[in-house]
Amino acid sequence: MKSLEKDLPKLLKKYFGFNSFKGPQEEVITNLLGGNDVFVLMPTGGGKSLCYQLPALLLEGTAIVVSPLIALMKNQVDAIRGISSSEGIAHVLNSSLNKTEIKRVKDDILSGTTKLLYVAPESLTKDEYIEFLKTIKLSFFAIDEAHCISEWGHDFRPEYRNLRFIIEKIGKTPIIALTATATPKVQDDIQKTLGMMDAKIFKSSFNRPNLYYEIRPKINPEKQIIKYIKENPGKSGIIYCLSRKKVEELAELLKVNGINALPYHAGLDSKSRAAHQDKFLMEETDVICATIAFGMGIDKPDVRFVIHYDIPKSLESYYQETGRAGRDGGEGYCLAFYDYKDVEKLEKFLASKPVSEREVGLQLLHEVVGYAETSMSRRKYLLHYFGENFDEKNGLGAKMDDNSMNPKTLVNVSQEMQQILTVVESTNEKLKLKDLVNVAVGRESAITKSYKLGFENYFGFGKNKSDNFWKSIIRQAIVNNFLYKDIETYGLLKLSDLGKEFINETKEILIAEDVDFEKEMETPIVSVQAAGSNALDKKLFDDLKDIRKRVAKKNAIPPFAVFQDPSLEDMALHYPTTLSELSNVFGVGEGKAKKFGKEFVEYIAKYVEENDIERPDDLVIKQIANKSSHKVFIIQSTDRKLDFEDIAKAKDLTINDLLNEMESIVYQGTKLNIGYYVDKLLDEEQQEEIIDFLMDSESDKMSVLLDEFGEDYSEDELRIMRIKFISEVAN
């Protein structure tokens, strides 16, 4: 096992074509190989599936992957088969198979061919499957989309609750549970339900810096959607609606307006659903109008926009759904339309549910309202919800939301904040948000009556302000960590130590002046261009996309299962003309190069010859059409070991501008060879000191580096070292 762990980077390259692991992937895999239970909390696009796919290929036996959707299983099976010469390496076992297909699956498992078996939780309840699985060597269980286990999760599936008992019946093996969205409450619930409280926990940042978040008033949303899509032709996108009827109406309206759109919801027959999904994956339709039934199983990296026609029921749903945009690191525009009337409809819908379900639903809905109405950085609000702090001035993606781009007028509410915190203290922390609002405005309710709060001198202290004003104050108190929601009694607001300090010594707290969500904003619709989505040789990149489509069709798989966009971009930068060269392209590797590469390298060789492109033997950087690109110029200049001052001067940039450009390049995943320049700035010992710190640090923020090294090094020196570190370690 030790030798396996040592060789993981080589094995990653061999099987998946990647040069390095993302985030905690390597540590997760090492722990799973070591027989530990593992809990992985990683955002959409963070590379969760690799955490169980690679160890499954390496370990003896078959890994059981429990997955909630047939579409999701099919996608992943296609992807794994794409890197192997054996079709039987991965199989699905679910209700869609006939007897002959089930026999083939079992035969492949018994012969030791199958390394990954994808099953629906419902299939695992069948006695015949349980008995069969008892007889085979299992490597581990992977529970994908693990938030489905929790009643507090946004996609709760009751059949997931029994997984622990089924696994114990089949036989004890390590468990890896994975999810892209889990608040501390959901995480705790998942671990308890699966009996894995001692699991090693790996939590990646939920920040997706390439996504731009925007909320708009829901005024003529159809007109706004059509305008946006027309201004962004050919881009792939998903529009979410809460009702099937609206999905159908909107898809039809888009088609009438010349937009290539299709509907997707649970009311369509399975054949139509599969056909519409395949057309979207195969790039035969640009836009899918869908209910939340669509998306969980969609591993399409180049979705460029996600629009919520209706506000979603929870921030987990919102995060999961917006997370389907820009998974390749490129542009991802996330627009949601907000009208409080929609929230009231959802509240009425919840009124018919059992009490416990209703309470959960209302709490989750109130969080969404807070997000829609907030004046603060939406990214900060969203990340705080998942238990993560965000620096809205210097953090990655700091300006990528409407509130940060167009700040609202703010007013100081420190006195009101102190008043509301004092009420929480005076009522012994036994009220929820709506109860606190009722106390502030002096409105009697069942809770205020039961606790006889109407007789207290603070009852109605804020009746000169609206409900929404006090909701904003309370939400700001939560975001500022003055108040928190207790995990066990979810919804009751508790006073933190910071909150107690604030009562005794106030400081300035700013919130937006009353926002009129009924008034139409005049802000024009803009396309948000995120970094990293432009290929270098645009003509070659477009041609390669056409070839990819052709190869994909021939193999009956989606285009991205052949090569993802970043791989095509790399080809358009490096012009590989042999399979050996192609295997060194980002995200390719030997297996994929052999399986799909022939047409690509033959075309590139012809393209290079016809366009008289110079290709240095070392395959560093080639002459390309887009000569004005700073990115290309910087990569070429650093490869030629030019001084940074000369590079900046040649493009009329300041050193600060140049470092900004370099940071953008390396954070997009491209390597910059700047060791020659760093060696002139700092000696080996100094470099090691900073690299060691970054290796152990939880953050690479400049503020963290300056706190540690500000007295010994300049900010430019630290930025240059950070660029070197990201380039060499992360890329």
Secondary structure, 3 states (H helix, E strand, C coil): CHHHHHCHHHHHHHHHCCCCCCCCHHHHHHHHHCCCCEEEECCCCCCCCHHHHHHHHHCCCEEEEECCCHHHHHHHHHHHHCCCCCHHHEEEECCCCCHHHHHHHHHHHHCCCCCEEEECCCHHHCHHHHHHHHCCCEEEEEECCHHHHCCCCCCCCHHHHHHHHHHHHHCCCCEEEEECCCCHHHHHHHHHHHCCCCCEEEECCCCCCCEEEEEEECCCHHHHHHHHHHHCCCCEEEEECCCHHHHHHHHHHHHHCCCCEEEECCCCCHHHHHHHHHHHHCCCCCEEEECCCCCCCCCCCCEEEEEECCCCCCHHHHHHHHCCCCCCCCCEEEEEEECHHHHHHHHHHHCCCCHHHHHHHHHHHHHHHHHHHCCCCHHHHHHHHCCCCCCCCCCCCCCCEHHHHCCCCEEECHHHHHHHHHHHHHCCCCCCHHHHHHHHHCCCCHHHHHCCHHHCCCCCCCCCCCHHHHHHHHHHHHHCCCEEECCCCCCCEEECHHHHHHHHCCCCCEEECCCCCCCCCCCCCCCCCCCCCCCCCHHHHHHHHHHHHHHHHHHCCCHHHCCCHHHHHHHHHHCCCCHHHHCCCCCCHHHHHHHHCHHHHHHHHHHHHHCCCCCCCCCCCCCCCCCCCHHHHHHHHHHCCCCHHHHHHHCCCCHHHHHHHHHHHHHCCCCCCCHHHHHHHCCHHHHHHHHHHHHHCCCCCHHHHHHHHCCCCCHHHHHHHHHHHHHHHHC
